[in-house]
């Protein structure tokens, strides 16, 4: 028997799906690209030989999705709007898992994350 590479799915508790309605096609696409790892951060581009450095152009730390969503000081102001939206809905907002797979799919929180991706240009990392 094969085990699914995502431990949540392997344990019978797959990630929460995005809501069927309430998100634009563009918002939904950006969120799905993030969830599936299709965001081309500098670390990923560097590993594939597509850029000369894995460093974040905002702060110099290695640019990973987790860094951009949870830690980059250059995105602190934009990120604070997302964390505020999540907390208003009673959702935790401190880890990559919290942002990508909120325990309850509240539209205002997910919309704020999609807006963050668009506003910061992360949605265009393809």
VMD Tcl script that builds the backbone (N, CA, C; Angstrom):
set m [mol new atoms 378]
animate dup $m
set s [atomselect $m all]
$s set {name element resname resid chain x y z} {
  {N N UNK 1 A 0.837 -1.183 0.000}
  {CA C UNK 1 A 0.000 0.000 0.000}
  {C C UNK 1 A 0.879 1.242 0.000}
  {N N UNK 2 A 0.581 2.196 -0.893}
  {CA C UNK 2 A 1.332 3.443 -0.950}
  {C C UNK 2 A 0.778 4.429 0.057}
  {N N UNK 3 A 1.685 5.209 0.625}
  {CA C UNK 3 A 1.283 6.243 1.568}
  {C C UNK 3 A 1.339 7.583 0.845}
  {N N UNK 4 A 0.315 8.377 1.025}
  {CA C UNK 4 A 0.272 9.697 0.391}
  {C C UNK 4 A 1.383 10.573 0.981}
  {N N UNK 5 A 2.067 11.387 0.154}
  {CA C UNK 5 A 3.163 12.216 0.665}
  {C C UNK 5 A 2.718 13.303 1.639}
  {N N UNK 6 A 1.472 13.723 1.579}
  {CA C UNK 6 A 0.950 14.707 2.529}
  {C C UNK 6 A 0.412 13.928 3.722}
  {N N UNK 7 A 1.034 14.089 4.885}
  {CA C UNK 7 A 0.650 13.297 6.057}
  {C C UNK 7 A -0.802 13.523 6.465}
  {N N UNK 8 A -1.336 14.714 6.226}
  {CA C UNK 8 A -2.745 14.958 6.566}
  {C C UNK 8 A -3.653 14.052 5.751}
  {N N UNK 9 A -3.363 13.929 4.474}
  {CA C UNK 9 A -4.173 13.076 3.599}
  {C C UNK 9 A -3.965 11.615 3.982}
  {N N UNK 10 A -2.710 11.229 4.237}
  {CA C UNK 10 A -2.400 9.849 4.620}
  {C C UNK 10 A -3.135 9.451 5.897}
  {N N UNK 11 A -3.340 10.416 6.803}
  {CA C UNK 11 A -4.031 10.142 8.063}
  {C C UNK 11 A -5.542 10.328 7.963}
  {N N UNK 12 A -6.037 10.561 6.752}
  {CA C UNK 12 A -7.471 10.704 6.563}
  {C C UNK 12 A -8.020 12.074 6.910}
  {N N UNK 13 A -7.133 13.057 7.100}
  {CA C UNK 13 A -7.567 14.413 7.436}
  {C C UNK 13 A -6.965 15.393 6.429}
  {N N UNK 14 A -7.433 15.338 5.207}
  {CA C UNK 14 A -6.905 16.211 4.166}
  {C C UNK 14 A -7.126 17.675 4.482}
  {N N UNK 15 A -6.409 18.552 3.792}
  {CA C UNK 15 A -6.560 19.983 4.051}
  {C C UNK 15 A -7.954 20.471 3.687}
  {N N UNK 16 A -8.380 21.516 4.373}
  {CA C UNK 16 A -9.677 22.117 4.086}
  {C C UNK 16 A -9.673 22.669 2.666}
  {N N UNK 17 A -10.746 22.449 1.950}
  {CA C UNK 17 A -10.874 22.970 0.594}
  {C C UNK 17 A -11.205 24.456 0.640}
  {N N UNK 18 A -10.877 25.150 -0.429}
  {CA C UNK 18 A -11.280 26.549 -0.534}
  {C C UNK 18 A -12.785 26.597 -0.744}
  {N N UNK 19 A -13.435 27.661 -0.291}
  {CA C UNK 19 A -14.880 27.772 -0.503}
  {C C UNK 19 A -15.221 27.766 -1.991}
  {N N UNK 20 A -16.350 27.182 -2.331}
  {CA C UNK 20 A -16.784 27.103 -3.730}
  {C C UNK 20 A -17.172 28.470 -4.281}
  {N N UNK 21 A -17.696 29.343 -3.429}
  {CA C UNK 21 A -18.126 30.668 -3.874}
  {C C UNK 21 A -17.505 31.736 -2.986}
  {N N UNK 22 A -17.522 32.968 -3.483}
  {CA C UNK 22 A -17.054 34.083 -2.670}
  {C C UNK 22 A -15.662 34.582 -3.000}
  {N N UNK 23 A -14.895 33.806 -3.765}
  {CA C UNK 23 A -13.565 34.237 -4.189}
  {C C UNK 23 A -13.583 34.432 -5.698}
  {N N UNK 24 A -12.854 35.438 -6.163}
  {CA C UNK 24 A -12.751 35.607 -7.610}
  {C C UNK 24 A -11.861 34.501 -8.162}
  {N N UNK 25 A -11.932 34.314 -9.453}
  {CA C UNK 25 A -11.086 33.297 -10.085}
  {C C UNK 25 A -9.608 33.601 -9.832}
  {N N UNK 26 A -9.246 34.874 -9.910}
  {CA C UNK 26 A -7.857 35.291 -9.686}
  {C C UNK 26 A -7.413 34.997 -8.245}
  {N N UNK 27 A -8.272 35.325 -7.259}
  {CA C UNK 27 A -7.948 35.054 -5.853}
  {C C UNK 27 A -7.786 33.552 -5.628}
  {N N UNK 28 A -8.730 32.797 -6.147}
  {CA C UNK 28 A -8.693 31.337 -5.997}
  {C C UNK 28 A -7.425 30.753 -6.613}
  {N N UNK 29 A -7.062 31.225 -7.805}
  {CA C UNK 29 A -5.855 30.728 -8.478}
  {C C UNK 29 A -4.606 31.036 -7.660}
  {N N UNK 30 A -4.513 32.249 -7.120}
  {CA C UNK 30 A -3.341 32.620 -6.317}
  {C C UNK 30 A -3.243 31.744 -5.069}
  {N N UNK 31 A -4.369 31.521 -4.399}
  {CA C UNK 31 A -4.364 30.688 -3.193}
  {C C UNK 31 A -4.008 29.239 -3.523}
  {N N UNK 32 A -4.540 28.724 -4.613}
  {CA C UNK 32 A -4.225 27.344 -5.001}
  {C C UNK 32 A -2.755 27.197 -5.396}
  {N N UNK 33 A -2.194 28.193 -6.087}
  {CA C UNK 33 A -0.770 28.134 -6.434}
  {C C UNK 33 A 0.087 28.102 -5.177}
  {N N UNK 34 A -0.299 28.880 -4.181}
  {CA C UNK 34 A 0.447 28.847 -2.923}
  {C C UNK 34 A 0.341 27.488 -2.259}
  {N N UNK 35 A -0.867 26.963 -2.183}
  {CA C UNK 35 A -1.080 25.684 -1.514}
  {C C UNK 35 A -0.342 24.537 -2.195}
  {N N UNK 36 A -0.192 24.607 -3.502}
  {CA C UNK 36 A 0.461 23.520 -4.228}
  {C C UNK 36 A 1.952 23.754 -4.442}
  {N N UNK 37 A 2.471 24.851 -3.907}
  {CA C UNK 37 A 3.906 25.114 -4.014}
  {C C UNK 37 A 4.346 25.631 -5.365}
  {N N UNK 38 A 3.445 26.250 -6.104}
  {CA C UNK 38 A 3.778 26.747 -7.445}
  {C C UNK 38 A 4.193 28.212 -7.448}
  {N N UNK 39 A 4.545 28.742 -6.312}
  {CA C UNK 39 A 5.047 30.111 -6.219}
  {C C UNK 39 A 6.563 30.036 -6.362}
  {N N UNK 40 A 7.100 30.740 -7.346}
  {CA C UNK 40 A 8.535 30.691 -7.624}
  {C C UNK 40 A 9.292 31.719 -6.786}
  {N N UNK 41 A 9.586 31.354 -5.558}
  {CA C UNK 41 A 10.379 32.220 -4.692}
  {C C UNK 41 A 11.825 32.218 -5.179}
  {N N UNK 42 A 12.628 33.130 -4.646}
  {CA C UNK 42 A 14.040 33.196 -5.045}
  {C C UNK 42 A 14.767 31.894 -4.715}
  {N N UNK 43 A 14.444 31.268 -3.595}
  {CA C UNK 43 A 15.088 30.006 -3.226}
  {C C UNK 43 A 14.797 28.930 -4.271}
  {N N UNK 44 A 13.571 28.865 -4.719}
  {CA C UNK 44 A 13.203 27.869 -5.732}
  {C C UNK 44 A 13.844 28.193 -7.082}
  {N N UNK 45 A 13.810 29.471 -7.481}
  {CA C UNK 45 A 14.431 29.867 -8.749}
  {C C UNK 45 A 15.934 29.604 -8.721}
  {N N UNK 46 A 16.562 29.873 -7.583}
  {CA C UNK 46 A 18.000 29.639 -7.426}
  {C C UNK 46 A 18.318 28.145 -7.555}
  {N N UNK 47 A 17.512 27.306 -6.913}
  {CA C UNK 47 A 17.719 25.853 -6.976}
  {C C UNK 47 A 17.590 25.323 -8.405}
  {N N UNK 48 A 16.788 25.995 -9.221}
  {CA C UNK 48 A 16.594 25.580 -10.616}
  {C C UNK 48 A 17.523 26.320 -11.578}
  {N N UNK 49 A 18.445 27.124 -11.040}
  {CA C UNK 49 A 19.398 27.849 -11.873}
  {C C UNK 49 A 18.805 29.033 -12.615}
  {N N UNK 50 A 17.705 29.575 -12.105}
  {CA C UNK 50 A 17.030 30.682 -12.790}
  {C C UNK 50 A 17.333 32.054 -12.197}
  {N N UNK 51 A 18.102 32.102 -11.117}
  {CA C UNK 51 A 18.545 33.389 -10.580}
  {C C UNK 51 A 19.867 33.162 -9.855}
  {N N UNK 52 A 20.554 34.237 -9.546}
  {CA C UNK 52 A 21.907 34.124 -8.993}
  {C C UNK 52 A 21.962 34.030 -7.480}
  {N N UNK 53 A 20.848 34.280 -6.794}
  {CA C UNK 53 A 20.863 34.248 -5.335}
  {C C UNK 53 A 19.499 33.828 -4.793}
  {N N UNK 54 A 19.488 33.075 -3.681}
  {CA C UNK 54 A 18.221 32.713 -3.056}
  {C C UNK 54 A 17.715 33.787 -2.089}
  {N N UNK 55 A 18.409 34.920 -2.028}
  {CA C UNK 55 A 18.093 35.955 -1.042}
  {C C UNK 55 A 16.833 36.741 -1.399}
  {N N UNK 56 A 16.109 37.097 -0.376}
  {CA C UNK 56 A 14.937 37.960 -0.498}
  {C C UNK 56 A 15.427 39.363 -0.858}
  {N N UNK 57 A 14.830 39.979 -1.859}
  {CA C UNK 57 A 15.277 41.314 -2.256}
  {C C UNK 57 A 14.812 42.397 -1.289}
  {N N UNK 58 A 13.986 42.035 -0.306}
  {CA C UNK 58 A 13.516 43.001 0.686}
  {C C UNK 58 A 14.397 43.033 1.931}
  {N N UNK 59 A 14.976 41.866 2.295}
  {CA C UNK 59 A 15.730 41.824 3.554}
  {C C UNK 59 A 17.025 41.018 3.492}
  {N N UNK 60 A 17.218 40.212 2.467}
  {CA C UNK 60 A 18.449 39.440 2.331}
  {C C UNK 60 A 18.400 38.029 2.885}
  {N N UNK 61 A 17.379 37.683 3.663}
  {CA C UNK 61 A 17.241 36.307 4.157}
  {C C UNK 61 A 16.825 35.402 2.994}
  {N N UNK 62 A 17.006 34.083 3.129}
  {CA C UNK 62 A 16.555 33.180 2.061}
  {C C UNK 62 A 15.046 33.351 1.828}
  {N N UNK 63 A 14.679 33.575 0.582}
  {CA C UNK 63 A 13.283 33.842 0.247}
  {C C UNK 63 A 12.534 32.543 -0.016}
  {N N UNK 64 A 11.780 32.113 0.983}
  {CA C UNK 64 A 10.886 30.962 0.863}
  {C C UNK 64 A 9.463 31.477 1.045}
  {N N UNK 65 A 8.493 30.651 0.750}
  {CA C UNK 65 A 7.110 31.057 0.950}
  {C C UNK 65 A 6.855 31.354 2.428}
  {N N UNK 66 A 7.396 30.515 3.299}
  {CA C UNK 66 A 7.229 30.744 4.734}
  {C C UNK 66 A 7.839 32.077 5.149}
  {N N UNK 67 A 9.018 32.385 4.617}
  {CA C UNK 67 A 9.664 33.661 4.933}
  {C C UNK 67 A 8.770 34.830 4.511}
  {N N UNK 68 A 8.242 34.775 3.289}
  {CA C UNK 68 A 7.426 35.874 2.773}
  {C C UNK 68 A 6.138 36.059 3.572}
  {N N UNK 69 A 5.486 34.967 3.941}
  {CA C UNK 69 A 4.204 35.066 4.642}
  {C C UNK 69 A 4.331 35.282 6.144}
  {N N UNK 70 A 5.425 34.810 6.731}
  {CA C UNK 70 A 5.500 34.812 8.191}
  {C C UNK 70 A 6.599 35.675 8.808}
  {N N UNK 71 A 7.643 36.006 8.069}
  {CA C UNK 71 A 8.792 36.598 8.744}
  {C C UNK 71 A 9.429 37.815 8.095}
  {N N UNK 72 A 9.291 38.019 6.822}
  {CA C UNK 72 A 10.040 39.076 6.140}
  {C C UNK 72 A 9.717 40.449 6.731}
  {N N UNK 73 A 10.733 41.138 7.274}
  {CA C UNK 73 A 10.473 42.466 7.837}
  {C C UNK 73 A 10.047 43.479 6.775}
  {N N UNK 74 A 10.441 43.254 5.544}
  {CA C UNK 74 A 10.055 44.153 4.463}
  {C C UNK 74 A 8.581 44.071 4.099}
  {N N UNK 75 A 7.899 43.040 4.583}
  {CA C UNK 75 A 6.466 42.869 4.304}
  {C C UNK 75 A 5.615 42.977 5.573}
  {N N UNK 76 A 6.211 43.474 6.653}
  {CA C UNK 76 A 5.521 43.512 7.948}
  {C C UNK 76 A 4.211 44.291 7.898}
  {N N UNK 77 A 4.216 45.440 7.250}
  {CA C UNK 77 A 3.008 46.265 7.201}
  {C C UNK 77 A 1.891 45.553 6.437}
  {N N UNK 78 A 2.216 45.011 5.273}
  {CA C UNK 78 A 1.211 44.301 4.480}
  {C C UNK 78 A 0.724 43.050 5.214}
  {N N UNK 79 A 1.662 42.327 5.843}
  {CA C UNK 79 A 1.320 41.095 6.567}
  {C C UNK 79 A 0.416 41.396 7.759}
  {N N UNK 80 A 0.583 42.552 8.396}
  {CA C UNK 80 A -0.237 42.872 9.570}
  {C C UNK 80 A -1.719 42.944 9.207}
  {N N UNK 81 A -2.038 43.376 7.990}
  {CA C UNK 81 A -3.444 43.404 7.565}
  {C C UNK 81 A -4.007 41.982 7.454}
  {N N UNK 82 A -3.184 41.059 6.992}
  {CA C UNK 82 A -3.626 39.665 6.866}
  {C C UNK 82 A -3.819 39.055 8.252}
  {N N UNK 83 A -2.841 39.225 9.126}
  {CA C UNK 83 A -2.957 38.635 10.467}
  {C C UNK 83 A -4.152 39.230 11.214}
  {N N UNK 84 A -4.405 40.525 11.034}
  {CA C UNK 84 A -5.568 41.154 11.665}
  {C C UNK 84 A -6.858 40.528 11.144}
  {N N UNK 85 A -6.955 40.330 9.836}
  {CA C UNK 85 A -8.157 39.715 9.252}
  {C C UNK 85 A -8.358 38.298 9.780}
  {N N UNK 86 A -7.290 37.530 9.894}
  {CA C UNK 86 A -7.397 36.163 10.416}
  {C C UNK 86 A -7.848 36.193 11.874}
  {N N UNK 87 A -7.230 37.046 12.671}
  {CA C UNK 87 A -7.559 37.086 14.105}
  {C C UNK 87 A -8.982 37.581 14.345}
  {N N UNK 88 A -9.460 38.493 13.504}
  {CA C UNK 88 A -10.860 38.950 13.624}
  {C C UNK 88 A -11.836 37.794 13.449}
  {N N UNK 89 A -11.439 36.806 12.676}
  {CA C UNK 89 A -12.288 35.635 12.442}
  {C C UNK 89 A -12.026 34.534 13.473}
  {N N UNK 90 A -11.168 34.828 14.456}
  {CA C UNK 90 A -10.845 33.840 15.481}
  {C C UNK 90 A -9.883 32.772 15.005}
  {N N UNK 91 A -9.106 33.097 13.960}
  {CA C UNK 91 A -8.164 32.134 13.386}
  {C C UNK 91 A -6.739 32.472 13.799}
  {N N UNK 92 A -5.917 31.456 14.078}
  {CA C UNK 92 A -4.504 31.731 14.347}
  {C C UNK 92 A -3.817 32.195 13.062}
  {N N UNK 93 A -2.764 32.983 13.218}
  {CA C UNK 93 A -2.080 33.525 12.039}
  {C C UNK 93 A -0.597 33.718 12.315}
  {N N UNK 94 A 0.099 32.623 12.605}
  {CA C UNK 94 A 1.528 32.776 12.882}
  {C C UNK 94 A 2.411 31.816 12.090}
  {N N UNK 95 A 1.821 30.795 11.476}
  {CA C UNK 95 A 2.633 29.842 10.716}
  {C C UNK 95 A 2.124 29.749 9.276}
  {N N UNK 96 A 2.942 29.188 8.426}
  {CA C UNK 96 A 2.552 28.985 7.035}
  {C C UNK 96 A 1.290 28.127 6.961}
  {N N UNK 97 A 1.219 27.109 7.778}
  {CA C UNK 97 A 0.046 26.225 7.830}
  {C C UNK 97 A -1.217 27.015 8.183}
  {N N UNK 98 A -1.109 27.926 9.158}
  {CA C UNK 98 A -2.266 28.742 9.544}
  {C C UNK 98 A -2.785 29.564 8.368}
  {N N UNK 99 A -1.857 30.171 7.620}
  {CA C UNK 99 A -2.267 31.014 6.497}
  {C C UNK 99 A -2.840 30.194 5.342}
  {N N UNK 100 A -2.170 29.118 4.989}
  {CA C UNK 100 A -2.588 28.340 3.825}
  {C C UNK 100 A -3.826 27.493 4.078}
  {N N UNK 101 A -3.941 26.967 5.282}
  {CA C UNK 101 A -5.038 26.051 5.605}
  {C C UNK 101 A -5.719 26.475 6.903}
  {N N UNK 102 A -6.446 27.592 6.888}
  {CA C UNK 102 A -7.120 28.009 8.123}
  {C C UNK 102 A -8.079 26.922 8.602}
  {N N UNK 103 A -8.231 26.832 9.922}
  {CA C UNK 103 A -9.072 25.777 10.492}
  {C C UNK 103 A -10.524 25.885 10.026}
  {N N UNK 104 A -10.952 27.094 9.703}
  {CA C UNK 104 A -12.280 27.320 9.131}
  {C C UNK 104 A -12.090 28.275 7.954}
  {N N UNK 105 A -12.644 27.971 6.797}
  {CA C UNK 105 A -12.403 28.801 5.611}
  {C C UNK 105 A -13.241 30.084 5.588}
  {N N UNK 106 A -12.876 31.053 6.403}
  {CA C UNK 106 A -13.578 32.336 6.427}
  {C C UNK 106 A -13.159 33.183 5.236}
  {N N UNK 107 A -14.128 33.615 4.467}
  {CA C UNK 107 A -13.846 34.396 3.261}
  {C C UNK 107 A -13.056 35.677 3.526}
  {N N UNK 108 A -13.376 36.466 4.561}
  {CA C UNK 108 A -12.593 37.692 4.762}
  {C C UNK 108 A -11.106 37.404 4.976}
  {N N UNK 109 A -10.796 36.350 5.696}
  {CA C UNK 109 A -9.395 35.997 5.941}
  {C C UNK 109 A -8.725 35.552 4.642}
  {N N UNK 110 A -9.373 34.672 3.909}
  {CA C UNK 110 A -8.793 34.188 2.655}
  {C C UNK 110 A -8.661 35.310 1.633}
  {N N UNK 111 A -9.642 36.208 1.596}
  {CA C UNK 111 A -9.556 37.351 0.682}
  {C C UNK 111 A -8.384 38.250 1.053}
  {N N UNK 112 A -8.175 38.459 2.345}
  {CA C UNK 112 A -7.051 39.310 2.763}
  {C C UNK 112 A -5.723 38.671 2.374}
  {N N UNK 113 A -5.628 37.357 2.445}
  {CA C UNK 113 A -4.406 36.673 2.023}
  {C C UNK 113 A -4.211 36.822 0.519}
  {N N UNK 114 A -5.274 36.666 -0.253}
  {CA C UNK 114 A -5.180 36.834 -1.706}
  {C C UNK 114 A -4.787 38.267 -2.059}
  {N N UNK 115 A -5.331 39.244 -1.344}
  {CA C UNK 115 A -4.966 40.649 -1.574}
  {C C UNK 115 A -3.496 40.885 -1.247}
  {N N UNK 116 A -3.013 40.272 -0.165}
  {CA C UNK 116 A -1.600 40.372 0.212}
  {C C UNK 116 A -0.715 39.839 -0.915}
  {N N UNK 117 A -1.088 38.705 -1.466}
  {CA C UNK 117 A -0.308 38.100 -2.552}
  {C C UNK 117 A -0.266 39.012 -3.770}
  {N N UNK 118 A -1.393 39.631 -4.072}
  {CA C UNK 118 A -1.469 40.530 -5.227}
  {C C UNK 118 A -0.703 41.826 -4.960}
  {N N UNK 119 A -0.949 42.421 -3.814}
  {CA C UNK 119 A -0.341 43.709 -3.453}
  {C C UNK 119 A 1.183 43.637 -3.389}
  {N N UNK 120 A 1.698 42.538 -2.885}
  {CA C UNK 120 A 3.147 42.394 -2.723}
  {C C UNK 120 A 3.831 41.844 -3.964}
  {N N UNK 121 A 3.041 41.409 -4.933}
  {CA C UNK 121 A 3.611 40.850 -6.154}
  {C C UNK 121 A 3.911 39.367 -6.064}
  {N N UNK 122 A 3.663 38.756 -4.918}
  {CA C UNK 122 A 3.960 37.331 -4.739}
  {C C UNK 122 A 3.094 36.481 -5.675}
  {N N UNK 123 A 1.871 36.930 -5.944}
  {CA C UNK 123 A 0.973 36.185 -6.838}
  {C C UNK 123 A 1.568 36.039 -8.230}
  {N N UNK 124 A 2.450 36.950 -8.605}
  {CA C UNK 124 A 3.055 36.915 -9.947}
  {C C UNK 124 A 4.332 36.077 -9.994}
  {N N UNK 125 A 4.757 35.496 -8.880}
  {CA C UNK 125 A 5.970 34.667 -8.843}
  {C C UNK 125 A 5.680 33.350 -9.545}
  {N N UNK 126 A 5.823 33.307 -10.849}
  {CA C UNK 126 A 5.534 32.081 -11.608}
  {C C UNK 126 A 6.755 31.631 -12.340}
}
mol reanalyze $m
mol bondsrecalc $m
mol representation Tube
mol addrep $m
